[in-house]
Amino acid sequence: MDEGKVESMATELDARCPICLDSQVNPSYVLPCLHRFCFACIQRWAESKPECPLCKRRLHGMCVLLLVRMN
C-alpha cells in the first residue's frame, strides 16, 4: 500500500470523534488527558459518566477546552 495513502487514512481516522465516529464538530479536548472529541459528544458523555471514554481518567467537573478558529 502507498505510504501517502496510509498516512492520509491515519489522519482521517484521527479527525473522527471516538464517541460518535463522525468528523469532529467543534473539536474539544478534555483535561487532564487531552483526548479530543466533538464538544456536544463529550458534554453529553461527561454528564452521565465523568471519565474520559478512551483512557478512563476521571474528569473533575466539566474540564473541556474548546478550539476556536480566528479568521
C-alpha positions as CSV (number, residue, x, y, z in Angstrom):
1,M,0.0,0.0,0.0
2,D,1.2,3.5,-0.8
3,E,2.8,5.3,2.2
4,G,0.9,8.5,1.4
5,K,-2.4,6.7,1.3
6,V,-1.7,5.1,4.7
7,E,-0.8,8.4,6.2
8,S,-4.0,10.0,4.7
9,M,-6.1,7.3,6.2
10,A,-4.5,7.7,9.6
11,T,-5.1,11.4,9.5
12,E,-8.7,10.9,8.6
13,L,-9.2,8.4,11.5
14,D,-7.6,10.9,13.9
15,A,-10.1,13.5,12.8
16,R,-13.0,11.3,13.8
17,C,-14.7,11.6,17.2
18,P,-14.2,8.4,19.2
19,I,-17.7,8.7,20.6
20,C,-19.9,9.3,17.5
21,L,-17.3,8.1,15.0
22,D,-18.1,11.0,12.7
23,S,-16.0,14.0,11.7
24,Q,-15.4,16.1,14.8
25,V,-17.7,19.1,15.2
26,N,-16.3,21.9,17.5
27,P,-13.3,19.7,18.4
28,S,-12.6,19.9,22.2
29,Y,-10.0,18.4,24.5
30,V,-10.7,17.0,27.9
31,L,-8.5,17.6,30.9
32,P,-6.3,16.2,32.2
33,C,-5.6,13.7,29.4
34,L,-6.1,16.0,26.3
35,H,-8.1,13.4,24.3
36,R,-10.2,15.1,21.6
37,F,-13.9,14.7,20.9
38,C,-16.9,16.7,19.5
39,F,-17.9,19.2,22.1
40,A,-21.5,18.0,22.2
41,C,-20.4,14.4,22.4
42,I,-18.1,14.8,25.3
43,Q,-20.5,17.2,27.1
44,R,-23.3,14.5,27.0
45,W,-20.8,11.8,27.9
46,A,-19.4,13.7,30.9
47,E,-22.9,14.4,32.2
48,S,-23.6,10.7,32.6
49,K,-20.1,9.4,33.2
50,P,-17.4,11.8,34.4
51,E,-14.4,10.0,32.9
52,C,-12.6,10.1,29.6
53,P,-14.2,7.5,27.2
54,L,-10.7,6.5,26.0
55,C,-8.4,6.3,29.0
56,K,-11.0,6.3,31.8
57,R,-9.2,9.1,33.7
58,R,-11.6,10.9,36.0
59,L,-12.9,14.3,34.7
60,H,-13.1,16.9,37.5
61,G,-16.1,18.9,36.7
62,M,-16.6,19.8,33.0
63,C,-13.0,20.4,32.1
64,V,-13.1,20.8,28.3
65,L,-11.0,23.0,26.1
66,L,-13.0,24.1,23.0
67,L,-11.0,25.1,20.0
68,V,-12.0,28.3,18.4
69,R,-10.7,29.4,14.9
70,M,-10.0,33.1,14.4
71,N,-10.3,34.1,10.7
